[in-house]
Amino acid sequence: MIHPRTPSLSRRSGFTLIETVLAMVLGAMVISGCLSVFLAMRNAERAFSSRYERTAEMDIAHTAMRRALLALQMEEADTGGVVLEQEAGAGSDEAPSRGRIILEIDPSVQPDASGWAPQRFELVSSTPPVPPGLATGAAAWYTARDQEDTLDFSAMDGSQGVTRGVFELRPTGQRERVMARLGLLANDDALLVEDRAPDSSTQAEPSWTLWWRPILGGEGEQLLSGLGPFPDTDGGDEERRARLAGAVPLLRGVERCVWELYKGDEFITEHYGLSMSDLPAYAQFEVVLTNGQYASWMFEIDWIVGEDPSTDPGAGVASDDQDADDQPDDADGPGGGPGDGPGGRRPPGGQMGDDRRRTFDLSGDS
């Protein structure tokens, strides 16, 4: 009987070394192609998301600025002349009223690496330009405490009443970290991670954040007596909490921006106004973001006549135990920027030295 021959194991076919290497190369090419597509989609999604967030913030900032400039609360002019900054309190022992609209170079922050110094725009509005719900939970408590010694209860909930506030710039992440240390922000708050790069292998591009911050009575009295503006790190914890509790970030990722007021047939980047006769014709704001977005806004000016309870001259004079001798003498004291006096004192009305008068022309970026 003849049996069929069983094939030997050594003669069975399989993948050769060349076939295996070729399969590995082709598989790597397919995987790398898919990975590059996924990375491109991820980067595009992040860029779109960032641009969308910045666009939404620009809309919020525009609305806040428009509301503030359409509700200015000014002092009634006694004469047709302009109240000059140098003459704000000349010849009188009584503390002068602080200006209702003040545009100046901010002495409380350091210029950036290129030497550009941001502006601060302080003004008095008949209603808050930013909804109180956008501020921290502590803001309402500090606002109520600020009103407890007065008969003005119209602004207890922060939704109405005369508000003195300031549009100001801070390096992105700097104020957020200070507020987190003071317990005004949670450690996982989105504001604290906004300045971090998406990829840990890259560094976040330096930028500024535009803030709106209400000025309560305590800080208003200090400003009236010639102290400040103050850096975020100046003062005790309770003083800083009261100062920063109501701060609201309006626009992040700012590379450059400039305020200009049109008055006297010219655009000016510094101004001090107290009465109706000091009002500009209109205001203009230009901003360039780090992602390349650009905006140029023009705002109408409207006003009403009324009192400013935040800087009452009768309450604004520093007491004997809070005179200039109690302030530090170093240049880094309250408001310790160039152009400040000893201990951070600044002339009434916010007058600055010429060494801080810098402007930024965005006309070539349009």
C-alpha positions in Angstrom: 0.0 0.0 0.0 1.4 3.3 -1.0 1.0 6.2 1.5 0.9 9.9 0.3 4.1 11.7 1.1 3.9 14.2 4.0 5.6 17.5 3.1 8.5 18.4 5.4 8.2 21.3 7.8 11.3 22.8 6.4 9.7 23.2 3.0 6.6 25.3 4.3 6.5 28.9 2.9 6.5 32.1 5.0 7.4 35.9 5.0 10.9 36.6 3.9 13.0 39.3 5.6 12.6 41.6 2.6 8.8 41.3 2.8 8.8 42.0 6.5 10.9 45.1 6.2 8.9 46.3 3.2 5.6 45.9 5.2 7.1 47.8 8.1 8.1 50.7 5.9 4.7 50.9 4.2 2.9 50.7 7.6 5.1 53.5 9.0 4.3 55.7 5.9 0.6 55.2 6.4 0.7 55.9 10.1 2.9 59.0 9.7 0.5 60.3 7.0 -2.5 59.8 9.3 -0.7 61.3 12.2 0.2 64.4 10.2 -3.5 64.8 9.2 -4.6 64.5 12.8 -2.0 67.1 14.0 -3.0 69.5 11.2 -6.7 69.2 12.2 -5.8 69.7 15.9 -3.8 72.8 15.2 -6.5 74.2 12.9 -9.2 73.5 15.5 -7.0 75.3 18.2 -6.4 78.3 15.9 -10.1 78.5 15.1 -11.1 78.2 18.7 -8.6 80.9 19.8 -9.7 83.2 17.0 -13.4 82.6 18.0 -12.7 83.4 21.6 -10.7 86.5 20.8 -13.5 87.7 18.5 -16.1 87.1 21.2 -13.9 89.0 23.7 -13.5 91.9 21.3 -17.3 92.2 21.0 -17.5 92.3 24.9 -14.8 94.9 25.1 -16.4 97.0 22.4 -19.7 96.9 24.2 -18.2 97.8 27.6 -16.3 100.8 26.1 -19.4 102.1 24.2 -21.5 101.8 27.4 -18.9 103.7 29.4 -18.4 106.5 27.0 -22.2 107.0 26.4 -22.8 107.4 30.2 -20.1 109.7 31.4 -21.0 111.7 34.5 -19.4 115.0 34.4 -19.2 118.1 36.6 -21.1 121.1 35.4 -18.8 123.8 34.0 -18.9 127.2 35.8 -17.3 128.9 32.9 -16.7 128.2 29.3 -12.9 127.7 29.8 -11.1 124.4 30.1 -9.9 123.3 33.5 -6.2 122.8 33.0 -4.5 119.9 34.7 -1.9 122.1 36.3 -4.5 124.4 37.7 -6.8 121.7 39.1 -6.2 122.7 42.7 -4.0 125.8 42.5 -4.6 128.5 45.1 -6.9 126.4 47.4 -6.3 124.5 50.6 -9.2 122.2 49.8 -8.5 119.0 48.0 -9.5 119.3 44.4 -12.0 117.0 42.8 -10.4 114.2 40.7 -11.0 114.3 37.0 -13.9 112.4 35.6 -12.1 111.4 32.5 -8.3 110.7 32.7 -6.2 109.2 29.9 -2.6 108.7 30.7 0.4 106.4 30.5 0.0 103.9 33.3 2.8 104.4 35.9 1.9 101.2 37.8 3.2 98.8 35.2 6.6 98.4 33.5 7.0 98.9 29.8 7.5 95.8 27.6 10.8 94.6 26.1 10.4 97.1 23.2 9.8 100.1 25.6 6.1 100.4 24.9 4.2 101.5 27.9 0.4 100.9 28.0 -2.2 103.6 28.8 -4.9 103.6 31.5 -8.3 105.2 30.9 -10.1 106.2 34.1 -13.6 107.6 33.9 -16.8 108.1 35.8 -20.0 106.5 34.4 -23.6 106.9 35.6 -24.1 103.1 35.3 -21.5 100.3 35.4 -20.3 99.5 31.9 -19.6 95.9 32.7 -22.2 93.6 34.2 -21.4 92.8 37.8 -22.0 89.1 37.1 -18.7 88.9 35.2 -16.7 89.9 38.3 -15.7 87.6 41.1 -18.2 86.7 43.9 -16.2 88.9 46.3 -16.9 92.0 44.2 -20.5 92.4 45.4 -19.5 92.1 49.0 -16.8 94.8 48.7 -19.2 97.1 46.8 -21.8 96.7 49.6 -19.2 97.4 52.3 -18.0 100.4 50.4 -21.5 101.9 50.6 -22.4 101.0 54.2 -21.3 104.4 55.6 -23.2 106.4 53.0 -26.9 107.1 52.2 -26.4 106.0 48.6 -27.8 102.5 48.3 -28.4 102.6 44.6 -25.3 100.6 43.8 -25.5 98.0 46.5 -26.0 95.2 44.0 -23.6 96.6 41.5 -26.2 96.8 38.8 -26.7 100.6 38.9 -25.4 103.7 40.4 -22.4 106.0 39.7 -19.2 104.0 39.1 -15.7 105.2 38.8 -13.5 102.7 37.0 -10.5 102.2 34.7 -9.6 100.4 31.6 -6.1 99.1 32.1 -3.6 96.6 30.7 -1.6 94.0 32.6 0.7 91.3 31.3 -1.3 88.1 30.6 -1.3 85.9 33.6 0.2 88.4 36.1 -3.0 89.8 37.7 -4.6 86.3 37.5 -1.9 84.8 39.6 -2.2 87.6 42.2 -5.9 87.2 42.4 -5.5 83.4 42.8 -3.1 83.9 45.8 -5.7 86.3 47.3 -8.4 83.7 47.0 -10.4 85.7 44.3 -9.8 82.9 41.7 -9.8 79.2 41.9 -6.5 77.4 41.0 -8.2 75.7 38.1 -9.9 78.8 36.8 -9.6 79.2 33.0 -8.0 82.7 33.5 -5.0 81.1 35.1 -4.2 78.8 32.1 -5.0 81.3 29.4 -1.4 82.3 29.0 0.0 78.7 28.9 1.1 77.3 25.6 -1.0 74.4 24.2 2.2 72.4 23.7 4.6 72.2 26.7 7.5 72.2 24.2 6.8 75.8 23.2 6.6 79.0 25.1 3.5 81.2 25.2 3.9 84.4 23.3 4.1 87.4 25.6 0.9 89.5 25.5 -1.3 91.8 27.5 -4.8 91.6 28.9 -7.3 94.5 28.8 -9.2 94.8 32.1 -12.1 96.8 33.4 -11.8 97.5 37.2 -14.2 99.6 39.4 -12.5 102.0 41.8 -14.1 101.9 45.2 -14.1 104.7 47.8 -10.9 103.7 49.6 -8.7 103.7 46.5 -10.6 106.8 45.3 -9.5 108.7 48.4 -5.9 107.7 47.9 -6.0 108.8 44.3 -7.6 112.1 45.3 -4.8 112.8 47.8 -2.1 112.1 45.1 -1.3 108.5 45.8 -1.4 105.9 43.1 -2.3 104.3 40.8 -0.9 101.2 42.5 0.7 98.0 41.2 -1.3 94.9 41.8 1.3 93.7 44.3 1.2 96.9 46.4 -0.5 97.0 49.8 -1.7 94.4 52.3 -3.8 91.4 51.3 -7.1 93.0 52.3 -6.3 96.2 50.5 -5.4 94.3 47.3 -8.6 92.1 47.6 -10.8 95.2 47.8 -8.9 96.7 44.8 -8.9 93.6 42.5 -12.2 91.9 43.5 -14.2 93.6 40.8 -11.6 93.4 38.0 -12.9 91.8 34.8 -10.7 90.7 31.9 -12.2 92.0 28.7 -9.7 91.1 26.0 -6.7 88.8 26.1 -3.8 88.3 23.7 -3.3 92.0 23.1 0.0 92.8 21.4 -0.5 96.6 21.2 -3.3 99.0 21.7 -3.8 102.8 21.9 -6.5 105.2 23.1 -6.9 108.5 21.3 -9.3 111.3 22.0 -10.2 113.9 19.5 -10.2 117.4 21.0 -9.1 120.8 19.8 -8.8 119.6 16.2 -6.2 117.0 17.0 -5.9 113.5 18.4 -4.4 113.3 21.8 -3.2 110.3 23.9 -3.2 112.0 27.3 -6.1 114.0 28.7 -7.5 115.2 32.0 -11.2 116.3 32.1 -13.5 117.3 34.9 -16.4 119.3 33.5 -18.5 119.2 30.4 -16.2 121.7 28.6 -13.3 119.2 28.9 -15.1 116.4 27.0 -13.6 115.3 23.7 -15.6 115.1 20.5 -15.1 111.4 20.2 -12.8 108.6 21.2 -10.9 106.1 19.2 -9.4 102.7 20.2 -7.0 100.6 18.1 -5.8 97.2 19.0 -3.6 94.5 17.5 -3.7 90.9 18.9 -0.9 88.4 18.9 -2.9 86.2 16.5 -2.9 89.0 13.9 -6.4 90.3 14.5 -6.8 94.0 14.2 -9.7 96.4 15.2 -10.2 100.2 15.1 -13.2 101.5 16.9 -14.7 105.0 17.1 -17.0 105.9 20.0 -19.5 108.7 20.5 -19.4 110.7 23.7 -22.5 111.3 25.8 -22.8 112.6 29.3 -25.0 113.7 32.2 -24.3 116.2 35.0 -24.0 114.8 38.5 -21.9 114.2 41.6 -19.1 111.6 41.9 -19.4 109.9 45.3 -16.3 107.8 44.8 -13.9 110.8 45.3 -15.7 113.3 47.6 -13.1 116.1 48.2 -14.2 116.2 51.9 -13.2 112.6 52.4 -10.3 112.5 50.0 -7.7 114.3 52.1 -5.3 111.9 53.8 -5.4 111.8 57.6 -2.5 112.7 59.8 -1.6 109.0 60.3 -1.6 108.4 56.6 0.7 111.1 55.4 3.6 110.8 52.9 6.1 109.9 55.7 4.3 106.5 56.1 5.0 105.6 52.5 8.2 103.8 51.4 10.9 106.0 49.9 12.0 103.6 47.2 11.0 104.0 43.6 9.0 100.8 43.8 6.5 102.0 46.3 2.8 102.8 45.5 2.7 103.9 42.0 6.4 103.6 41.9 6.9 104.2 38.2 9.1 106.8 36.6 7.7 110.3 37.0 6.2 109.7 40.5 7.2 111.6 43.5 8.7 110.3 46.8 6.8 107.3 48.1 4.8 107.0 44.9 3.0 110.3 45.3 1.8 111.8 42.0 0.7 115.4 41.4 -3.1 115.9 41.9 -4.9 115.1 38.7 -2.4 112.6 37.6 0.2 114.9 35.9 3.3 112.9 34.8 6.8 113.7 33.8 7.7 113.9 30.1 9.9 110.8 30.4 6.7 108.6 30.5 5.0 110.3 27.6 5.1 107.6 25.0 2.7 106.9 22.2 2.2 104.0 19.8 1.2 104.6 16.2 -0.8 101.8 14.7 -1.5 103.5 11.4 1.1 101.3 9.6 -0.5 98.1 10.8 -3.9 98.6 9.2 
